[in-house]
Amino acid sequence: MEIVVPNRLSVLGHPQRLAVFRLLMRRYPDRIPATELARALDLKPNTLSTYVNALMQAGLVTQERVGTSLRYAVDMDATRETFDYLLLDCCRGRPEICSLNAYAALSGSNAMPDQKYDVLFICTGNSARSIFAEAILRDVAGDRFVAYSAGTKPRSELNPFALEVLKKNGHDVGLLRSKNLAEFQSAEAPAFDFVFTVCNQAANEECPAWHGQPVSAHWGLPDPVKIDGSDAEKSLAFQQAYDALRNRIIAFTALPFASLNRVSLQKAVDDLGQTTIGNFA
């Protein structure tokens, strides 16, 4: 450990290697194709290969071959081991030297407080998937959750196929609009309890840390906006995205929040993002 951790810290001390590690952390527990990593970070394939090889040699990242594609994920056990060394071994639990309050809050045994939770869904355009999630959560469990959605690069209008699906499923679309993520990053914005990304592009983008350390997860779904074909085929793609999100949100609202500590709750929402639901997960 005395040798391993300094080596890991040295590897993470390189800005570009740290950027790869941080992106993989944002997408955990997904395994990300090398091509997507390179595209998201604007790196040449051979440069990315050098960075991920260094992270793998340090034990921070694992590799898996799926067909002809190499996919990467954070080794969470090694990451926790590294953080434990810094926060518990070096500081020896002395709060006057190292503040352990945030770490304790993340790893503590207390369940989530009994309250009405603020939930934010993020995608790039905020014209379909995140709008679906906002509308679904509001109608399924609006007595226990306040639902919001936003886009990193929001479109000016909601997608007409998305509006058609929402209306067909009985949702009131009058209050729905595309919103910029910046709207929820001001001092006046709600302190979110949960933040979910529902598209890979938004999850890959660099965003500031959220105030209050909300439970966050990636529930990526293919973008129905990119479907080519007839109007009937496009409508089907939007309906499939809607159905997948509805199933995940119903499962989310059924979680036993009163009996889950933060670590267990984080695992539960991560697992929901990994479930295969219909043709859209």
Secondary structure, DSSP 8 states (H G I E B T S, - for coil): -TTHHHHHHHHHTSHHHHHHHHHHHHHTT--EEHHHHHHHHT--HHHHHHHHHHHHHTTSEEEEEETTEEEEEE-HHHHHHHHHIIIIIITTT-TTTS--HHHHHHH---B--SS-EEEEEEESS-SSHHHHHHHHHHHHHTTTEEEEEEESS--SS--HHHHHHHHHTT---TT----BGGGGSSTTS---SEEEE-SHHHHHS-----TT--EEEE-----GGG--S-HHHHHHHHHHHHHHHHHHHHHHHTS-GGG-BHHHHHHHHHHHHH---TT--
